[in-house]
Each structure stands twice: as structure tokens, then as C-alpha cells.
Amino acid sequence: MRELRILIADDHGLVRRGARGVLHSRNGWRVVGEAANGREAVEKTIKFKPDVAIMDISMPELDGIEVVRQVREAVPDTKIIVLTMHESDQMVQRALDAGAHGYVLKSDLTDCLAKAVKAVSEGQRFLTPKVSEIVLEGFLKPRSQHPREGRPGARTTPREIEIIRLLAQGKSNKEVAAGLGIAVRTVETHRAKIMLKLGLHSLVELIHYAIGYGIISAPSAAEYLGTRSEPKSHSSTK
């Protein structure tokens, strides 16, 4: 069994120790490095190339969202989990748009961090149950509140609809390309054209659109967010 290599970035030593304690209890998992600020997080992720990087959002020297963007660009194979006290839907959207694969509240660290690491290391997305509920509330708004086509007369082709469906189900560009038998660069081009054509600016808006127009169902979105496999939680962040 291949060793799973993990990096932890948080400016609070207590949080890093807590995360390390949770992760060290798993056989075959090893914390290969720690970082106390955003710039160090980017440098150490590039240096160690971990399978999973756990990142706080509020870190000195470099904003956590920017850290996610830079890591995704420099080390695309590293899966990123945001570990934070922020539970607003805007922050979740920013993290996902930047390229995060998981979003865990610090109040759920003990219960959910190991589950999140396992999920993202297997190519899945992961949000804690409470965050999933917050995001799904936005998904389940009446159709009239979902984004509409950005320009009068804008039309999506069958190929674009298929790409929207796969992206909205949480597939990466690489996975979409493999599923459709096309190049990754072609998927990226289609994705950019779709977002421009429909006047959308983020992955979350694309999912809203897909649900609003019946391209995917709300249960499919719930599955993408990981809520089917996790029990509901009513814990709150202090």
C-alpha cells in the first residue's frame, strides 16, 4: 500500500498539532511538513509535493485562497483541503473556485478531517455536513433565483451540455476529457466558452445553472458535495 503524504498549513500551532494527531492515527499516512504562513505553505508544498495539503484560509503573508490558487497551478496533483473557521457560502465558493477539493470547519476537525483526507485522496470532493447544508440551500432556491443565460439568444450545444453536466457533478477537466475522449485543452476551451456564453463566473454558479435548467438534479449535487455518505451535523463554529 502506497504511503499517503500530507502537509498541514495553519498559523496556529495548536491547530497543526490537533490535525497531526488525528492524521497520525491512520496507518500509511504521514505528515511530511508543516507551514505557519501562506508563503511557507506554497514553498513547502512545491518542495514536498504531498498527496494532500490541508490549508487554513486566514494566514499571514499570503491569503489562503491565493495559496490554493498558487498550489493548484504549481503542483496540480496535490489535493487541497481548506480547514477553517469560516462557514459562509461566499467563502466556500471562493475556495472551490480557487481549486480546493475539500472544505472542513475547524469545529469538525476531530470528526471530519480524516474522512476528508481519505475522500480527496480517492479523487472525490468533500464538504463537512454543515457546510454542505449551507451550499445546498443555495442550490435548492426557486428556479427564478438561479443564473440565467448571460446574453439574449445564447444557446448551448449538446457537447456543451454534456460538459456542463460532468463539471457540475464534480469532475475535473482531466476526468471530463477522459470520459468524452477529447483533449484536456479542448475541455478547458469549452469550459471558458460556456462560462462566457452563460455569464457565469464560478463553479458554484455553474452548478446552480445546471440544477436550474434540469441538466443535473439536486440529489446529484448532494452526492457531489458528499452529503449522502455523511450524517448531518448541528455543531457550530465559535
C-alpha positions in Angstrom: 0.0 0.0 0.0 1.5 3.4 -1.1 2.1 5.9 1.7 -0.2 8.9 1.7 1.9 12.1 2.2 0.2 15.1 3.9 1.2 18.7 4.5 -0.5 20.9 7.2 -0.5 24.8 6.9 -2.0 26.9 9.7 -0.6 29.8 11.6 -1.8 28.3 14.9 0.5 25.6 16.3 -2.4 24.2 18.4 -4.4 23.5 15.2 -1.4 21.9 13.5 -0.8 19.7 16.4 -4.5 18.7 16.5 -4.6 17.9 12.8 -1.3 15.9 13.1 -2.7 13.9 16.0 -5.8 13.0 14.0 -3.9 12.0 10.9 -1.1 10.1 12.7 -3.6 7.6 13.9 -4.1 6.3 10.4 -1.8 3.6 9.1 0.0 4.5 5.9 -0.5 8.3 6.4 2.5 10.6 7.1 2.7 14.3 7.7 5.7 15.3 5.6 5.7 19.0 6.5 4.1 21.9 8.3 3.8 25.6 7.4 2.9 28.6 9.6 2.1 31.2 6.9 0.8 31.3 3.4 4.1 31.9 1.6 5.7 29.0 3.5 2.7 26.8 2.6 3.3 27.4 -1.1 7.0 26.8 -0.8 6.7 23.6 1.2 4.0 22.2 -1.0 6.2 22.7 -4.0 9.2 21.2 -2.2 7.5 18.1 -0.7 4.7 17.6 -3.4 2.3 16.0 -0.9 -0.7 14.0 -2.0 -2.9 16.1 0.2 -2.3 19.7 1.6 -4.5 21.0 4.4 -4.7 24.8 4.3 -6.1 27.5 6.6 -7.7 30.5 4.9 -6.6 33.2 7.2 -2.8 33.1 7.3 -0.2 35.8 7.4 2.0 36.8 4.4 -0.3 35.3 1.8 -4.1 34.8 1.8 -5.2 31.2 2.0 -7.3 31.4 -1.2 -4.3 32.7 -3.1 -2.3 29.9 -1.6 -4.8 27.4 -3.0 -4.6 29.0 -6.5 -0.8 29.0 -6.5 -0.5 25.4 -5.2 -3.1 24.2 -7.8 -1.0 25.9 -10.6 2.4 24.7 -9.3 1.5 21.2 -8.0 -1.7 20.2 -9.8 -1.6 16.6 -8.4 -1.8 17.8 -4.8 -5.4 17.6 -3.4 -6.2 20.6 -1.2 -8.5 20.7 1.8 -9.4 24.0 3.3 -9.5 23.8 7.1 -11.1 27.0 8.5 -13.5 28.6 11.0 -15.3 30.5 8.1 -18.6 28.9 7.2 -20.1 31.5 4.9 -21.3 30.3 1.4 -19.2 33.1 -0.2 -16.0 31.7 1.4 -16.9 28.2 0.4 -17.5 29.4 -3.2 -14.2 31.3 -3.2 -12.3 28.2 -2.0 -13.9 25.9 -4.6 -13.4 28.4 -7.4 -9.7 28.6 -6.4 -9.4 24.8 -6.8 -9.9 23.4 -3.3 -11.1 19.8 -3.2 -12.5 19.8 0.3 -13.8 22.3 3.0 -13.7 21.3 6.7 -14.7 23.5 9.6 -12.2 23.6 12.5 -15.1 22.7 14.8 -15.4 19.4 12.9 -11.6 18.7 12.7 -11.8 15.6 15.0 -14.8 14.1 13.3 -14.2 15.0 9.7 -10.6 15.7 8.8 -9.6 12.1 8.3 -12.7 11.4 6.3 -11.9 14.5 4.1 -8.3 13.4 3.5 -9.5 9.9 2.5 -12.1 11.3 0.2 -10.0 13.8 -1.7 -7.1 11.3 -1.9 -9.5 9.0 -3.8 -10.5 11.7 -6.2 -13.7 12.8 -4.5 -14.9 16.2 -3.2 -15.6 16.7 0.5 -17.5 19.3 2.5 -18.5 18.9 6.1 -22.2 18.2 6.6 -22.9 21.7 7.9 -21.2 23.3 5.0 -23.0 21.0 2.6 -26.3 22.1 4.0 -25.3 25.8 3.6 -24.4 25.3 0.0 -27.4 23.1 -0.8 -29.7 25.8 0.5 -28.4 28.0 -2.4 -28.8 25.1 -4.9 -32.4 24.5 -3.8 -33.6 28.1 -4.3 -36.6 28.5 -6.7 -35.6 28.3 -10.4 -36.2 32.0 -10.8 -33.2 32.7 -8.5 -30.7 30.6 -10.5 -28.4 32.2 -13.0 -29.9 32.6 -16.5 -28.2 32.7 -19.8 -25.9 35.7 -19.9 -26.8 37.1 -23.3 -30.1 37.1 -25.2 -30.2 34.2 -27.6 -27.3 32.4 -26.1 -27.6 28.7 -26.8 -25.7 25.7 -25.5 -24.7 22.8 -27.9 -25.2 19.2 -27.0 -21.5 18.9 -26.4 -21.5 21.9 -24.1 -24.5 20.5 -22.1 -22.6 17.2 -21.6 -19.5 19.2 -20.4 -21.7 21.2 -18.0 -23.3 18.0 -16.6 -19.9 16.5 -15.9 -18.3 19.6 -14.4 -21.4 20.2 -12.2 -21.1 16.6 -11.0 -17.6 17.5 -9.6 -15.5 16.0 -12.5 -12.1 17.7 -13.1 -11.1 18.9 -16.6 -8.9 15.7 -16.9 -11.8 13.4 -15.9 -14.2 15.2 -18.4 -11.6 14.8 -21.1 -11.2 11.1 -20.4 -14.9 10.5 -20.2 -15.6 12.2 -23.5 -12.5 11.0 -25.3 -11.2 14.5 -26.0 -8.1 16.5 -25.0 -7.9 18.3 -21.7 -7.1 21.5 -23.6 -10.3 21.1 -25.6 -12.3 20.8 -22.3 -10.6 23.9 -21.0 -11.6 25.8 -24.1 -15.2 24.6 -24.0 -15.4 25.5 -20.3 -14.2 29.0 -20.9 -16.6 29.5 -23.7 -19.5 28.1 -21.7 -18.8 30.4 -18.8 -18.6 33.4 -21.1 -21.7 32.5 -23.1 -23.8 31.9 -20.0 -22.4 34.9 -18.0 -21.2 32.6 -15.2 -18.1 33.3 -13.0 -17.6 30.3 -10.8 -18.1 26.5 -10.4 -20.9 27.1 -7.9 -22.8 29.3 -10.3 -22.3 26.6 -13.0 -23.9 24.1 -10.6 -26.8 26.5 -9.9 -27.3 26.8 -13.6 -27.2 23.0 -14.2 -29.8 22.4 -11.5 -32.0 25.3 -12.5 -32.2 24.0 -16.1 -32.5 20.4 -15.2 -29.1 19.3 -16.5 -28.4 17.7 -13.2 -30.7 17.0 -10.2 -30.4 18.4 -6.7 -29.7 14.9 -5.4 -26.8 14.7 -7.9 -25.5 17.9 -6.4 -25.9 16.5 -2.9 -23.9 13.4 -4.0 -21.2 15.7 -5.4 -21.0 17.5 -2.1 -20.6 14.3 -0.1 -23.8 14.6 1.9 -25.1 11.1 1.2 -22.2 9.4 2.9 -22.0 11.7 6.0 -24.5 12.2 8.8 -25.9 15.6 9.4 -24.2 17.7 12.0 -25.6 20.6 14.0 -22.3 21.8 15.5 -21.5 25.5 15.3 -18.2 27.4 14.9 -17.2 29.6 17.7 
